[in-house]
Structure formats: structure tokens, C-alpha cells
Amino acid sequence: MSDTLFQKIIDREIPAEIVYEDELSLAFKDINPVAPNHILIIPKKHIAKIADAKLEDKALLGHLMYVAGEIARKLGIEDAFRLVVNNGADAQQTVFHLHIHLIAGRPFNWPPG
Ligand code: AMP
């Protein structure tokens, strides 16, 4: 079940606009952006959804959050952005490879939809 769309992006089997990469993670532009800036940050390790993360993944999850801030600083959007993780089909998760949505560049509402 690790042969997802995002695994194919990691393996360079399908193209993506990659904005960041290190040994643990990859970040690329969402193909269907919901804001002027919409980046997906993923672990290279396959974890289907955040509820499947194991104790051994704690540092990796922290790394992804750090990378989100790093990308925001690089893009100059560090003062206003939102991070979203959809977990499960009923929460609108469509790709079952854990990803953090980094969204910025438009006004936000609260509570989120
Ligand atoms: P989610 O609904 O949380 O699982 O988010 C999946 C996201 O992946 C959606 O925002 C899609 O627009 C995005 N997506 C789907 N296919 C691609 C692709 N080939 N390249 C970049 N983003 C994609």
C-alpha cells in the first residue's frame, strides 16, 4: 500500500514542482492549490496517515513541522500561514501518504471548513 501517488513523486516517476528536499522529507506545490501558496510536505518514509504514526516516528513528525516553518520563512510567508493535516477519508484525506498542507497568501477564517 506504499505505492501511492506521492511515492511516485518521491521516486521521480511523476513530476512535481519540488520546493524543498532533505534526507527525510520532500515538499512540492499542490497541483490544485486552494491559496496562492499551497505546498505539501511529506515524509519519504511511507506513513499512510498521522494516526498510523508510531512512537519511532516522533522525531520525523517534528522534523516535518520544522520544515514547514523553514519553507514559510524561505517563501516570506512566515507571518501568516496555516498547516492542515487531513486524517482519513471522512476528513477529506485523498492521498494515503501522510502530508502537511502549508497554505498561505489569502485571508483565513476560523473555524476552518
Ligand atoms: P488530501 O486531500 O489531504 O489527501 O490532499 C491531497 C492533495 O494532493 C490535494 O490537495 C491534491 O490537490 C494534491 N495532489 C494530488 N495529486 C497531486 C500531484 N500529482 N501533485 C501535487 N499535488 C497533488
Backbone and ligand atoms as CSV (ligand in chain L), in Angstrom:
chain,resi,resn,atom,element,x,y,z
A,1,MET,N,N,0.815,-1.221,0.000
A,1,MET,CA,C,0.000,0.000,0.000
A,1,MET,C,C,0.852,1.277,0.000
A,2,SER,N,N,2.183,1.080,-0.134
A,2,SER,CA,C,3.028,2.274,-0.107
A,2,SER,C,C,3.212,2.862,-1.506
A,3,ASP,N,N,2.583,2.251,-2.516
A,3,ASP,CA,C,2.773,2.702,-3.890
A,3,ASP,C,C,1.769,3.792,-4.243
A,4,THR,N,N,1.797,4.867,-3.483
A,4,THR,CA,C,0.853,5.953,-3.699
A,4,THR,C,C,1.418,6.945,-4.709
A,5,LEU,N,N,0.556,7.863,-5.090
A,5,LEU,CA,C,0.958,8.986,-5.943
A,5,LEU,C,C,2.190,9.706,-5.377
A,6,PHE,N,N,2.199,9.920,-4.084
A,6,PHE,CA,C,3.306,10.679,-3.504
A,6,PHE,C,C,4.594,9.863,-3.496
A,7,GLN,N,N,4.476,8.528,-3.380
A,7,GLN,CA,C,5.678,7.694,-3.509
A,7,GLN,C,C,6.250,7.850,-4.916
A,8,LYS,N,N,5.387,7.962,-5.903
A,8,LYS,CA,C,5.854,8.136,-7.288
A,8,LYS,C,C,6.543,9.493,-7.454
A,9,ILE,N,N,6.096,10.496,-6.718
A,9,ILE,CA,C,6.779,11.806,-6.760
A,9,ILE,C,C,8.147,11.691,-6.089
A,10,ILE,N,N,8.203,11.007,-4.935
A,10,ILE,CA,C,9.494,10.792,-4.263
A,10,ILE,C,C,10.458,10.074,-5.212
A,11,ASP,N,N,9.948,9.087,-5.919
A,11,ASP,CA,C,10.791,8.276,-6.817
A,11,ASP,C,C,11.019,8.925,-8.182
A,12,ARG,N,N,10.474,10.132,-8.350
A,12,ARG,CA,C,10.616,10.880,-9.615
A,12,ARG,C,C,9.981,10.143,-10.796
A,13,GLU,N,N,8.973,9.341,-10.506
A,13,GLU,CA,C,8.241,8.660,-11.589
A,13,GLU,C,C,7.174,9.561,-12.184
A,14,ILE,N,N,6.680,10.499,-11.394
A,14,ILE,CA,C,5.798,11.540,-11.941
A,14,ILE,C,C,6.341,12.893,-11.489
A,15,PRO,N,N,6.141,13.928,-12.296
A,15,PRO,CA,C,6.751,15.218,-11.989
A,15,PRO,C,C,6.005,15.982,-10.899
A,16,ALA,N,N,6.734,16.863,-10.241
A,16,ALA,CA,C,6.137,17.782,-9.276
A,16,ALA,C,C,7.063,18.986,-9.187
A,17,GLU,N,N,6.497,20.104,-8.754
A,17,GLU,CA,C,7.313,21.311,-8.540
A,17,GLU,C,C,7.871,21.267,-7.132
A,18,ILE,N,N,9.042,20.679,-7.022
A,18,ILE,CA,C,9.659,20.467,-5.710
A,18,ILE,C,C,10.264,21.777,-5.204
A,19,VAL,N,N,9.938,22.126,-3.955
A,19,VAL,CA,C,10.450,23.370,-3.379
A,19,VAL,C,C,11.445,23.111,-2.250
A,20,TYR,N,N,11.512,21.882,-1.763
A,20,TYR,CA,C,12.415,21.564,-0.655
A,20,TYR,C,C,12.632,20.055,-0.635
A,21,GLU,N,N,13.853,19.639,-0.287
A,21,GLU,CA,C,14.113,18.215,-0.112
A,21,GLU,C,C,15.270,18.039,0.851
A,22,ASP,N,N,15.151,17.063,1.729
A,22,ASP,CA,C,16.292,16.621,2.532
A,22,ASP,C,C,16.209,15.104,2.661
A,23,GLU,N,N,17.028,14.538,3.516
A,23,GLU,CA,C,17.079,13.066,3.555
A,23,GLU,C,C,15.793,12.432,4.078
A,24,LEU,N,N,15.012,13.194,4.815
A,24,LEU,CA,C,13.803,12.651,5.441
A,24,LEU,C,C,12.503,13.093,4.795
A,25,SER,N,N,12.549,14.205,4.068
A,25,SER,CA,C,11.283,14.815,3.626
A,25,SER,C,C,11.395,15.432,2.241
A,26,LEU,N,N,10.215,15.680,1.681
A,26,LEU,CA,C,10.114,16.319,0.370
A,26,LEU,C,C,8.933,17.281,0.432
A,27,ALA,N,N,9.043,18.420,-0.231
A,27,ALA,CA,C,7.925,19.365,-0.286
A,27,ALA,C,C,7.767,19.835,-1.724
A,28,PHE,N,N,6.516,19.922,-2.156
A,28,PHE,CA,C,6.232,20.296,-3.541
A,28,PHE,C,C,4.911,21.042,-3.596
A,29,LYS,N,N,4.706,21.755,-4.708
A,29,LYS,CA,C,3.485,22.543,-4.864
A,29,LYS,C,C,2.284,21.627,-5.096
A,30,ASP,N,N,1.178,21.955,-4.427
A,30,ASP,CA,C,-0.058,21.206,-4.651
A,30,ASP,C,C,-0.542,21.476,-6.079
A,31,ILE,N,N,-0.966,20.426,-6.754
A,31,ILE,CA,C,-1.386,20.542,-8.154
A,31,ILE,C,C,-2.712,21.301,-8.299
A,32,ASN,N,N,-3.458,21.369,-7.218
A,32,ASN,CA,C,-4.766,22.034,-7.239
A,32,ASN,C,C,-4.841,23.002,-6.056
A,33,PRO,N,N,-4.077,24.112,-6.132
A,33,PRO,CA,C,-3.903,24.974,-4.953
A,33,PRO,C,C,-5.200,25.647,-4.510
A,34,VAL,N,N,-5.354,25.731,-3.186
A,34,VAL,CA,C,-6.523,26.411,-2.615
A,34,VAL,C,C,-6.162,27.816,-2.132
A,35,ALA,N,N,-4.933,28.224,-2.388
A,35,ALA,CA,C,-4.450,29.555,-1.991
A,35,ALA,C,C,-3.238,29.863,-2.864
A,36,PRO,N,N,-2.820,31.123,-2.919
A,36,PRO,CA,C,-1.653,31.462,-3.746
A,36,PRO,C,C,-0.411,30.636,-3.406
A,37,ASN,N,N,-0.232,30.317,-2.138
A,37,ASN,CA,C,0.829,29.388,-1.739
A,37,ASN,C,C,0.179,28.131,-1.171
A,38,HIS,N,N,0.452,26.997,-1.761
A,38,HIS,CA,C,-0.085,25.722,-1.260
A,38,HIS,C,C,0.969,24.648,-1.520
A,39,ILE,N,N,1.657,24.289,-0.458
A,39,ILE,CA,C,2.771,23.341,-0.518
A,39,ILE,C,C,2.379,22.098,0.283
A,40,LEU,N,N,2.785,20.942,-0.210
A,40,LEU,CA,C,2.601,19.693,0.528
A,40,LEU,C,C,3.960,19.227,1.040
A,41,ILE,N,N,4.019,18.930,2.331
A,41,ILE,CA,C,5.260,18.471,2.956
A,41,ILE,C,C,5.045,17.015,3.358
A,42,ILE,N,N,5.896,16.135,2.870
A,42,ILE,CA,C,5.687,14.706,3.111
A,42,ILE,C,C,6.970,14.066,3.652
A,43,PRO,N,N,6.805,13.011,4.450
A,43,PRO,CA,C,7.984,12.217,4.826
A,43,PRO,C,C,8.343,11.284,3.673
A,44,LYS,N,N,9.601,10.982,3.502
A,44,LYS,CA,C,9.970,9.986,2.486
A,44,LYS,C,C,9.551,8.586,2.933
A,45,LYS,N,N,9.527,8.376,4.248
A,45,LYS,CA,C,9.007,7.111,4.786
A,45,LYS,C,C,7.501,7.062,4.568
A,46,HIS,N,N,7.006,5.915,4.151
A,46,HIS,CA,C,5.554,5.810,3.966
A,46,HIS,C,C,4.850,5.625,5.300
A,47,ILE,N,N,4.017,6.611,5.637
A,47,ILE,CA,C,3.077,6.517,6.754
A,47,ILE,C,C,1.746,6.912,6.125
A,48,ALA,N,N,0.747,6.048,6.172
A,48,ALA,CA,C,-0.485,6.305,5.421
A,48,ALA,C,C,-1.222,7.528,5.952
A,49,LYS,N,N,-1.312,7.629,7.267
A,49,LYS,CA,C,-1.999,8.788,7.869
A,49,LYS,C,C,-1.426,9.014,9.246
A,50,ILE,N,N,-1.668,10.205,9.790
A,50,ILE,CA,C,-0.951,10.548,11.031
A,50,ILE,C,C,-1.334,9.611,12.164
A,51,ALA,N,N,-2.556,9.083,12.136
A,51,ALA,CA,C,-2.972,8.158,13.198
A,51,ALA,C,C,-2.210,6.841,13.121
A,52,ASP,N,N,-1.511,6.588,12.036
A,52,ASP,CA,C,-0.716,5.368,11.892
A,52,ASP,C,C,0.733,5.563,12.328
A,53,ALA,N,N,1.098,6.795,12.670
A,53,ALA,CA,C,2.489,7.050,13.070
A,53,ALA,C,C,2.800,6.294,14.363
A,54,LYS,N,N,4.017,5.782,14.452
A,54,LYS,CA,C,4.453,5.010,15.614
A,54,LYS,C,C,5.340,5.888,16.504
A,55,LEU,N,N,5.559,5.398,17.702
A,55,LEU,CA,C,6.439,6.113,18.626
A,55,LEU,C,C,7.774,6.443,17.957
A,56,GLU,N,N,8.273,5.509,17.167
A,56,GLU,CA,C,9.573,5.702,16.498
A,56,GLU,C,C,9.518,6.820,15.448
A,57,ASP,N,N,8.329,7.266,15.097
A,57,ASP,CA,C,8.175,8.325,14.085
A,57,ASP,C,C,8.117,9.728,14.700
A,58,LYS,N,N,8.185,9.813,16.036
A,58,LYS,CA,C,8.010,11.115,16.694
A,58,LYS,C,C,8.966,12.182,16.165
A,59,ALA,N,N,10.223,11.832,16.061
A,59,ALA,CA,C,11.207,12.819,15.601
A,59,ALA,C,C,10.927,13.219,14.158
A,60,LEU,N,N,10.496,12.257,13.355
A,60,LEU,CA,C,10.174,12.546,11.950
A,60,LEU,C,C,9.002,13.532,11.866
A,61,LEU,N,N,7.979,13.330,12.688
A,61,LEU,CA,C,6.831,14.252,12.676
A,61,LEU,C,C,7.287,15.656,13.071
A,62,GLY,N,N,8.144,15.737,14.080
A,62,GLY,CA,C,8.682,17.040,14.480
A,62,GLY,C,C,9.493,17.667,13.354
A,63,HIS,N,N,10.239,16.842,12.646
A,63,HIS,CA,C,11.033,17.328,11.519
A,63,HIS,C,C,10.132,17.957,10.454
A,64,LEU,N,N,9.023,17.314,10.166
A,64,LEU,CA,C,8.114,17.847,9.136
A,64,LEU,C,C,7.576,19.220,9.557
A,65,MET,N,N,7.271,19.378,10.840
A,65,MET,CA,C,6.787,20.675,11.326
A,65,MET,C,C,7.888,21.730,11.219
A,66,TYR,N,N,9.111,21.335,11.543
A,66,TYR,CA,C,10.224,22.272,11.418
A,66,TYR,C,C,10.401,22.702,9.957
A,67,VAL,N,N,10.328,21.723,9.061
A,67,VAL,CA,C,10.475,22.015,7.629
A,67,VAL,C,C,9.383,22.981,7.166
A,68,ALA,N,N,8.169,22.818,7.690
A,68,ALA,CA,C,7.079,23.735,7.318
A,68,ALA,C,C,7.460,25.177,7.645
A,69,GLY,N,N,7.980,25.392,8.835
A,69,GLY,CA,C,8.407,26.747,9.217
A,69,GLY,C,C,9.551,27.245,8.352
A,70,GLU,N,N,10.467,26.348,8.059
A,70,GLU,CA,C,11.628,26.702,7.218
A,70,GLU,C,C,11.163,27.136,5.814
A,71,ILE,N,N,10.255,26.387,5.233
A,71,ILE,CA,C,9.748,26.740,3.899
A,71,ILE,C,C,9.000,28.067,3.969
A,72,ALA,N,N,8.199,28.251,5.011
A,72,ALA,CA,C,7.455,29.509,5.157
A,72,ALA,C,C,8.421,30.694,5.212
A,73,ARG,N,N,9.502,30.549,5.967
A,73,ARG,CA,C,10.497,31.631,6.030
A,73,ARG,C,C,11.107,31.873,4.656
A,74,LYS,N,N,11.446,30.814,3.959
A,74,LYS,CA,C,12.059,30.964,2.630
A,74,LYS,C,C,11.120,31.653,1.649
A,75,LEU,N,N,9.823,31.377,1.785
A,75,LEU,CA,C,8.838,31.978,0.875
A,75,LEU,C,C,8.410,33.372,1.334
A,76,GLY,N,N,8.841,33.778,2.530
A,76,GLY,CA,C,8.472,35.098,3.049
A,76,GLY,C,C,7.033,35.163,3.529
A,77,ILE,N,N,6.491,34.026,3.918
A,77,ILE,CA,C,5.093,33.981,4.375
A,77,ILE,C,C,5.012,33.565,5.847
A,78,GLU,N,N,6.120,33.801,6.580
A,78,GLU,CA,C,6.192,33.275,7.944
A,78,GLU,C,C,5.223,33.950,8.920
A,79,ASP,N,N,4.678,35.105,8.538
A,79,ASP,CA,C,3.769,35.805,9.462
A,79,ASP,C,C,2.331,35.313,9.386
A,80,ALA,N,N,1.959,34.612,8.331
A,80,ALA,CA,C,0.562,34.180,8.203
A,80,ALA,C,C,0.466,32.964,7.291
A,81,PHE,N,N,0.356,31.823,7.906
A,81,PHE,CA,C,0.111,30.606,7.114
A,81,PHE,C,C,-0.655,29.622,7.974
A,82,ARG,N,N,-1.169,28.606,7.329
A,82,ARG,CA,C,-1.913,27.580,8.037
A,82,ARG,C,C,-1.354,26.218,7.650
A,83,LEU,N,N,-1.250,25.325,8.649
A,83,LEU,CA,C,-0.863,23.939,8.407
A,83,LEU,C,C,-2.080,23.063,8.641
A,84,VAL,N,N,-2.337,22.167,7.698
A,84,VAL,CA,C,-3.512,21.290,7.780
A,84,VAL,C,C,-3.074,19.856,7.503
A,85,VAL,N,N,-3.546,18.940,8.335
A,85,VAL,CA,C,-3.356,17.503,8.083
A,85,VAL,C,C,-4.732,16.853,8.094
A,86,ASN,N,N,-5.137,16.327,6.958
A,86,ASN,CA,C,-6.391,15.579,6.874
A,86,ASN,C,C,-6.083,14.124,7.204
A,87,ASN,N,N,-6.828,13.560,8.138
A,87,ASN,CA,C,-6.603,12.167,8.559
A,87,ASN,C,C,-7.867,11.349,8.308
A,88,GLY,N,N,-7.819,10.510,7.266
A,88,GLY,CA,C,-8.954,9.640,6.974
A,88,GLY,C,C,-9.866,10.224,5.916
A,89,ALA,N,N,-10.540,9.309,5.212
A,89,ALA,CA,C,-11.394,9.724,4.097
A,89,ALA,C,C,-12.495,10.692,4.536
A,90,ASP,N,N,-13.056,10.476,5.715
A,90,ASP,CA,C,-14.138,11.360,6.175
A,90,ASP,C,C,-13.629,12.753,6.535
A,91,ALA,N,N,-12.316,12.872,6.703
A,91,ALA,CA,C,-11.705,14.192,6.940
A,91,ALA,C,C,-11.106,14.753,5.650
A,92,GLN,N,N,-11.531,14.175,4.503
A,92,GLN,CA,C,-11.116,14.626,3.171
A,92,GLN,C,C,-9.695,14.243,2.809
A,93,GLN,N,N,-9.116,13.245,3.497
A,93,GLN,CA,C,-7.821,12.755,3.025
A,93,GLN,C,C,-8.054,11.929,1.769
A,94,THR,N,N,-7.326,12.253,0.712
A,94,THR,CA,C,-7.489,11.545,-0.560
A,94,THR,C,C,-6.224,10.786,-0.966
A,95,VAL,N,N,-5.078,11.211,-0.478
A,95,VAL,CA,C,-3.823,10.522,-0.773
A,95,VAL,C,C,-3.309,9.936,0.541
A,96,PHE,N,N,-3.164,8.603,0.566
A,96,PHE,CA,C,-2.828,7.945,1.823
A,96,PHE,C,C,-1.325,7.763,1.978
A,97,HIS,N,N,-0.676,8.906,1.952
A,97,HIS,CA,C,0.730,9.070,2.325
A,97,HIS,C,C,0.733,10.383,3.102
A,98,LEU,N,N,1.046,10.292,4.384
A,98,LEU,CA,C,0.958,11.460,5.270
A,98,LEU,C,C,1.505,12.734,4.610
A,99,HIS,N,N,0.764,13.812,4.721
A,99,HIS,CA,C,1.235,15.088,4.195
A,99,HIS,C,C,0.668,16.234,5.011
A,100,ILE,N,N,1.474,17.280,5.114
A,100,ILE,CA,C,1.047,18.525,5.757
A,100,ILE,C,C,0.797,19.531,4.642
A,101,HIS,N,N,-0.395,20.119,4.622
A,101,HIS,CA,C,-0.681,21.217,3.704
A,101,HIS,C,C,-0.156,22.504,4.341
A,102,LEU,N,N,0.670,23.238,3.618
A,102,LEU,CA,C,1.116,24.579,4.033
A,102,LEU,C,C,0.414,25.552,3.094
A,103,ILE,N,N,-0.456,26.365,3.678
A,103,ILE,CA,C,-1.344,27.222,2.876
A,103,ILE,C,C,-1.152,28.671,3.316
A,104,ALA,N,N,-1.022,29.570,2.346
A,104,ALA,CA,C,-0.816,30.981,2.685
A,104,ALA,C,C,-1.171,31.869,1.496
A,105,GLY,N,N,-1.318,33.159,1.784
A,105,GLY,CA,C,-1.484,34.139,0.719
A,105,GLY,C,C,-2.907,34.589,0.496
A,106,ARG,N,N,-3.790,34.230,1.398
A,106,ARG,CA,C,-5.163,34.739,1.319
A,106,ARG,C,C,-5.706,34.828,2.745
A,107,PRO,N,N,-6.805,35.570,2.951
A,107,PRO,CA,C,-7.371,35.640,4.303
A,107,PRO,C,C,-7.898,34.274,4.755
A,108,PHE,N,N,-7.826,34.028,6.043
A,108,PHE,CA,C,-8.334,32.775,6.608
A,108,PHE,C,C,-9.524,33.041,7.502
A,109,ASN,N,N,-10.372,32.044,7.609
A,109,ASN,CA,C,-11.498,32.106,8.531
A,109,ASN,C,C,-11.285,31.109,9.658
A,110,TRP,N,N,-11.962,31.374,10.772
A,110,TRP,CA,C,-11.956,30.409,11.872
A,110,TRP,C,C,-13.347,30.307,12.441
A,111,PRO,N,N,-13.922,29.145,12.649
A,111,PRO,CA,C,-13.319,27.831,12.466
A,111,PRO,C,C,-13.148,27.469,11.003
A,112,PRO,N,N,-12.197,26.562,10.723
A,112,PRO,CA,C,-11.977,26.133,9.337
A,112,PRO,C,C,-13.142,25.285,8.854
A,113,GLY,N,N,-13.289,25.137,7.569
A,113,GLY,CA,C,-14.370,24.341,6.996
A,113,GLY,C,C,-14.111,22.863,7.056
L,1,AMP,P1,P,-5.626,15.389,0.937
L,1,AMP,O1,O,-6.998,15.631,0.418
L,1,AMP,O2,O,-5.364,15.992,2.301
L,1,AMP,O3,O,-5.258,13.910,0.895
L,1,AMP,O4,O,-4.643,16.156,-0.020
L,1,AMP,C1,C,-4.137,15.604,-1.192
L,1,AMP,C2,C,-3.633,16.755,-2.012
L,1,AMP,O5,O,-2.801,16.246,-3.029
L,1,AMP,C3,C,-4.726,17.572,-2.705
L,1,AMP,O6,O,-4.678,18.917,-2.248
L,1,AMP,C4,C,-4.385,17.433,-4.184
L,1,AMP,O7,O,-4.626,18.617,-4.914
L,1,AMP,C5,C,-2.909,17.091,-4.132
L,1,AMP,N1,N,-2.397,16.364,-5.278
L,1,AMP,C6,C,-2.982,15.321,-5.928
L,1,AMP,N2,N,-2.198,14.897,-6.931
L,1,AMP,C7,C,-1.100,15.697,-6.932
L,1,AMP,C8,C,0.071,15.772,-7.750
L,1,AMP,N3,N,0.307,14.915,-8.757
L,1,AMP,N4,N,0.981,16.738,-7.470
L,1,AMP,C9,C,0.770,17.587,-6.467
L,1,AMP,N5,N,-0.307,17.569,-5.665
L,1,AMP,C10,C,-1.234,16.635,-5.890
